[in-house]
C-alpha cells in the first residue's frame, strides 16, 4: 500500500496539449504568495473591466482621433485581461493551493489569453509611440500615415497578428512560438523606446529653435495641444513599461535562456503587477485627458439617469 502511494505521488501531471507540464511539489513554499496575488486580482479584475469599457466606449462614441483610437485598442486588451487573464490566474493559483492540480481547460485559457493580451498591448504601445513621433517630427506626412480609418485597420491587424501568433502554439512548435512572441515584444519595446526618445529630443530642439513670437496664435494652440497629448501618451507608455518589464524579464530569463529562477513566486508577483496595469491605465487616461474624462462622466451620467 505504501509503495502504491509513493508511485502515485511521483506520477507526473497529465499532459495538456502544447503547454509545459506544471510542477506542484513546491506549492507549500508559494502558498501565501498564491493566495495574496489571487485576492489582489479578485479585487482588481472587475474594476479593470468596468473602467476600461468606459474608456473604450467614450472614445469610440465621440473621440475617434488616431491617438485616442489607439488608446481604445489598449483599453480593449485591458478589458480582456480582466475578463479572461485575471480569472484564469485566480483559478489557477487557488486550485494549485487547494488541489495541487489545475484542469487543462484553465491552463489553456490562461496561457493563450495572457500571450494574446500582452502581444496586443505591446504592439499598440509601439504604434502609438510611432504615431506621436510622426505628429511632432514628421508633421507634413502625418496625415498620409495616420488617419482614423488607417488606425482602425492597424488595430484590426494588431489583433489578427497576435491571434495568429498565439494559435501557432497548437501547431506543436510551442517553444518557437513563445520565442517569437517574446522577440516581437522586445522589438515593440525598442520601437516605443526609440520613438519616445526621438519625441523628447524633437520637443527640446523645437523649444530652442522657435521663438514664441514667431508662431501665430492658431499654430501656437495646435502645438500646445499636440504637446499635451504627446506628454500624456509618453506617460502612459512609461507607466506600462514600469509595470510590464519585470514579467518580461522573468519570462525571458526562465523560458528562453532556460535559467533557474529558484521560486515561481517571481511569476506570481510580476504577473500580478502587469495585470494591475489594466487598472492604472484608465485612471491615467482620465487624469491626463480632459476629453476622455468628460466622455466618461457623460456616460456615467446617462447611466445614472436610466
HELIX and SHEET records of a PDB file:
HELIX    1   1 UNK A    2  UNK A   10  1                                   9    
HELIX    2   2 UNK A   27  UNK A   62  1                                  36    
HELIX    3   3 UNK A   66  UNK A   80  1                                  15    
HELIX    4   4 UNK A   81  UNK A   85  3                                   5    
HELIX    5   5 UNK A   86  UNK A   99  1                                  14    
HELIX    6   6 UNK A  104  UNK A  137  1                                  34    
HELIX    7   7 UNK A  139  UNK A  141  5                                   3    
HELIX    8   8 UNK A  142  UNK A  145  1                                   4    
HELIX    9   9 UNK A  148  UNK A  167  1                                  20    
HELIX   10  10 UNK A  168  UNK A  171  5                                   4    
HELIX   11  11 UNK A  174  UNK A  209  1                                  36    
HELIX   12  12 UNK A  212  UNK A  214  5                                   3    
HELIX   13  13 UNK A  217  UNK A  251  1                                  35    
HELIX   14  14 UNK A  252  UNK A  256  3                                   5    
HELIX   15  15 UNK A  265  UNK A  288  1                                  24    
HELIX   16  16 UNK A  290  UNK A  305  1                                  16    
END                                                                             
